[in-house]
Amino acid sequence: LFRSRCQAGRKHLKGLRERLAQAHQVVAGRLLRLGFELFHEPKAGMFLWARHPALSDPMALSNQAAEHDIMLGPGHLFMADLQATPWMRFNVAFSMAPALEAFLHERLAP
């Protein structure tokens, strides 16, 4: 029974990793098409860091997004000193939502 559960758990985790890697590629592609620059292009992971050349204040964009029930992560929230930064942290799983892509396209598309 234990061995069977371990195998099922490993299979489940493998499936989650594969789905997250796919989502990672999709979100990275969307951000790039919208004119974002990726900080780094890892093949997987829960987050992507990106900045947009037309975006001077990620916090303002985050506040606008919140009015549409979209949560964005301005980069300064993840800095030890809370120093302003043009970078944003995108949660890959949540960034698959069509509403986010539409919102960003409306505000930032070239």
Residue frames as qw, qx, qy, qz and C-alpha x, y, z in Angstrom:
[[0.000, 0.885, 0.465, 0.000, 0.00, 0.00, 0.00],
 [0.307, -0.794, 0.101, 0.514, 2.79, 2.43, 0.92],
 [0.399, -0.165, 0.601, 0.673, 4.69, 1.71, -2.30],
 [0.224, 0.591, 0.691, 0.351, 1.53, 2.19, -4.34],
 [0.101, -0.938, -0.287, 0.169, 0.84, 5.55, -2.70],
 [0.383, -0.614, 0.311, 0.616, 4.43, 6.68, -3.23],
 [0.365, 0.128, 0.683, 0.619, 4.24, 5.79, -6.90],
 [0.092, 0.786, 0.581, 0.189, 0.93, 7.61, -7.23],
 [0.259, -0.882, -0.084, 0.385, 2.40, 10.63, -5.45],
 [0.402, -0.369, 0.478, 0.689, 5.43, 10.70, -7.74],
 [0.278, 0.414, 0.709, 0.499, 3.18, 10.41, -10.78],
 [0.046, -0.898, -0.435, 0.043, 1.01, 13.25, -9.50],
 [0.325, -0.769, 0.137, 0.533, 4.04, 15.48, -8.83],
 [0.410, -0.062, 0.614, 0.671, 5.44, 14.73, -12.28],
 [0.172, 0.662, 0.648, 0.335, 2.12, 15.76, -13.83],
 [0.182, -0.924, -0.228, 0.246, 2.08, 18.98, -11.80],
 [0.407, -0.537, 0.352, 0.651, 5.64, 19.82, -12.85],
 [0.350, 0.219, 0.683, 0.602, 4.77, 19.21, -16.50],
 [0.048, 0.824, 0.540, 0.166, 1.66, 21.39, -16.32],
 [0.295, -0.864, -0.028, 0.407, 3.59, 24.14, -14.54],
 [0.433, -0.278, 0.500, 0.697, 6.36, 23.99, -17.17],
 [0.250, 0.506, 0.666, 0.488, 3.76, 24.31, -19.93],
 [0.116, -0.921, -0.366, 0.056, 2.10, 27.23, -18.17],
 [0.443, -0.637, 0.175, 0.606, 5.51, 28.82, -17.72],
 [0.374, 0.041, 0.588, 0.716, 6.13, 28.72, -21.47],
 [0.082, 0.714, 0.618, 0.318, 2.68, 30.08, -22.28],
 [0.257, -0.910, -0.219, 0.240, 2.94, 32.97, -19.82],
 [0.453, -0.459, 0.321, 0.694, 6.49, 33.84, -20.92],
 [0.311, 0.291, 0.639, 0.641, 5.32, 33.94, -24.54],
 [0.044, -0.848, -0.510, -0.134, 2.37, 36.16, -23.68],
 [0.358, -0.822, -0.035, 0.441, 4.53, 38.59, -21.75],
 [0.440, -0.229, 0.468, 0.732, 7.09, 38.76, -24.54],
 [0.212, 0.517, 0.649, 0.515, 4.37, 39.41, -27.14],
 [0.165, -0.914, -0.371, -0.005, 3.09, 42.26, -24.99],
 [0.308, 0.815, -0.192, 0.451, 6.54, 43.88, -24.99],
 [0.663, -0.718, 0.204, -0.063, 7.79, 42.71, -21.59],
 [0.414, 0.582, -0.671, 0.198, 11.43, 41.89, -21.00],
 [0.901, -0.369, -0.223, -0.040, 11.98, 38.76, -18.93],
 [0.338, -0.821, 0.455, -0.064, 14.61, 38.96, -16.22],
 [0.191, -0.354, 0.910, 0.096, 15.54, 35.35, -16.83],
 [0.741, 0.146, -0.326, -0.568, 13.99, 32.63, -18.95],
 [0.319, -0.248, 0.893, -0.199, 13.94, 29.55, -16.75],
 [0.322, -0.030, -0.828, -0.459, 12.21, 26.50, -18.13],
 [0.519, -0.508, -0.677, -0.121, 9.98, 26.06, -15.12],
 [0.227, -0.068, -0.508, 0.828, 9.10, 27.47, -11.73],
 [0.031, -0.680, -0.697, 0.225, 6.24, 29.24, -10.05],
 [0.001, -0.881, -0.146, 0.450, 7.23, 32.81, -10.93],
 [0.594, 0.442, 0.243, 0.627, 8.44, 34.95, -13.80],
 [0.226, -0.695, -0.110, 0.674, 10.03, 38.36, -13.32],
 [0.439, 0.486, 0.476, 0.587, 9.40, 40.86, -16.10],
 [0.060, -0.604, -0.162, 0.778, 9.38, 44.57, -16.81],
 [0.458, 0.693, 0.500, 0.244, 7.78, 46.65, -19.54],
 [0.424, 0.073, 0.067, 0.900, 9.56, 49.66, -21.11],
 [0.149, -0.531, -0.306, -0.776, 6.34, 51.72, -21.14],
 [0.640, -0.639, -0.417, -0.095, 5.60, 51.00, -17.50],
 [0.200, 0.587, -0.404, 0.672, 7.12, 53.52, -15.14],
 [0.352, -0.330, 0.551, -0.680, 5.09, 52.57, -12.07],
 [0.376, -0.069, -0.912, -0.151, 4.21, 48.90, -11.59],
 [0.010, 0.270, 0.742, -0.614, 2.30, 49.79, -8.42],
 [0.402, 0.312, 0.015, -0.860, -0.12, 51.98, -10.39],
 [0.520, 0.140, -0.697, -0.473, -0.72, 49.11, -12.81],
 [0.246, -0.103, -0.926, 0.267, -1.22, 46.77, -9.88],
 [0.198, 0.300, 0.498, -0.789, -3.82, 49.12, -8.37],
 [0.512, 0.276, -0.292, -0.759, -5.66, 49.34, -11.70],
 [0.440, 0.074, -0.875, -0.190, -5.59, 45.56, -12.01],
 [0.031, -0.156, -0.835, 0.526, -7.04, 45.17, -8.53],
 [0.421, 0.273, 0.162, -0.850, -10.06, 47.19, -9.65],
 [0.696, 0.250, -0.450, -0.501, -10.67, 44.36, -12.14],
 [0.886, -0.316, 0.271, -0.203, -10.11, 41.60, -9.55],
 [0.843, 0.393, -0.247, 0.273, -6.66, 40.85, -10.97],
 [0.610, -0.754, 0.163, 0.181, -3.77, 40.54, -8.55],
 [0.664, 0.624, -0.238, 0.336, -0.34, 41.68, -9.78],
 [0.765, -0.519, -0.084, 0.373, 2.95, 41.64, -7.90],
 [0.244, 0.923, -0.214, 0.206, 4.94, 44.86, -8.18],
 [0.770, 0.250, -0.458, 0.368, 8.55, 43.92, -7.61],
 [0.009, 0.569, -0.447, 0.690, 9.22, 46.23, -4.68],
 [0.781, -0.412, 0.087, -0.462, 6.97, 44.06, -2.51],
 [0.989, -0.035, -0.092, 0.111, 9.52, 41.27, -2.82],
 [0.484, 0.557, -0.356, 0.573, 12.60, 43.36, -2.04],
 [0.578, -0.350, -0.544, 0.498, 14.08, 43.43, 1.44],
 [0.210, -0.241, -0.177, 0.931, 14.34, 47.23, 1.37],
 [0.301, 0.715, 0.599, -0.199, 11.02, 47.77, -0.51],
 [0.131, -0.474, 0.312, 0.813, 12.98, 49.91, -3.00],
 [0.632, 0.603, 0.114, -0.473, 11.03, 50.92, -6.12],
 [0.341, -0.235, 0.796, 0.441, 11.77, 48.75, -9.15],
 [0.512, 0.310, -0.315, -0.736, 10.33, 48.47, -12.66],
 [0.259, 0.102, -0.950, -0.138, 10.21, 44.69, -12.30],
 [0.732, -0.177, 0.114, -0.648, 7.06, 42.71, -11.57],
 [0.138, -0.184, 0.971, -0.072, 6.71, 39.16, -10.32],
 [0.690, 0.053, -0.287, -0.662, 4.10, 37.10, -12.15],
 [0.575, -0.127, 0.768, -0.252, 2.70, 33.95, -10.57],
 [0.109, 0.179, -0.808, -0.552, 2.72, 31.57, -13.52],
 [0.031, 0.358, 0.933, -0.027, -0.38, 29.59, -12.52],
 [0.122, 0.712, 0.471, -0.506, -2.51, 32.69, -11.92],
 [0.056, 0.560, -0.322, -0.761, -1.11, 34.40, -15.01],
 [0.151, 0.130, 0.893, 0.404, -2.80, 31.83, -17.24],
 [0.224, 0.641, 0.615, -0.401, -6.13, 33.64, -16.69],
 [0.373, 0.535, 0.489, 0.579, -7.44, 35.22, -19.91],
 [0.151, -0.951, -0.271, -0.013, -8.53, 38.30, -17.92],
 [0.506, -0.657, 0.205, 0.521, -4.89, 39.12, -17.11],
 [0.491, 0.078, 0.539, 0.680, -3.79, 38.88, -20.73],
 [0.134, 0.762, 0.509, 0.377, -6.71, 41.08, -21.86],
 [0.330, -0.912, -0.137, 0.202, -5.99, 43.62, -19.11],
 [0.522, -0.487, 0.336, 0.614, -2.28, 43.86, -19.96],
 [0.424, 0.328, 0.587, 0.607, -2.98, 44.01, -23.69],
 [0.010, 0.888, 0.430, 0.166, -5.41, 46.87, -23.19],
 [0.327, -0.926, 0.022, 0.187, -2.89, 48.89, -21.21],
 [0.436, -0.655, 0.480, 0.388, 0.49, 47.93, -22.61],
 [0.781, 0.322, 0.472, 0.251, 0.25, 46.45, -26.11],
 [0.314, -0.350, 0.325, 0.820, 2.66, 48.08, -28.57]]
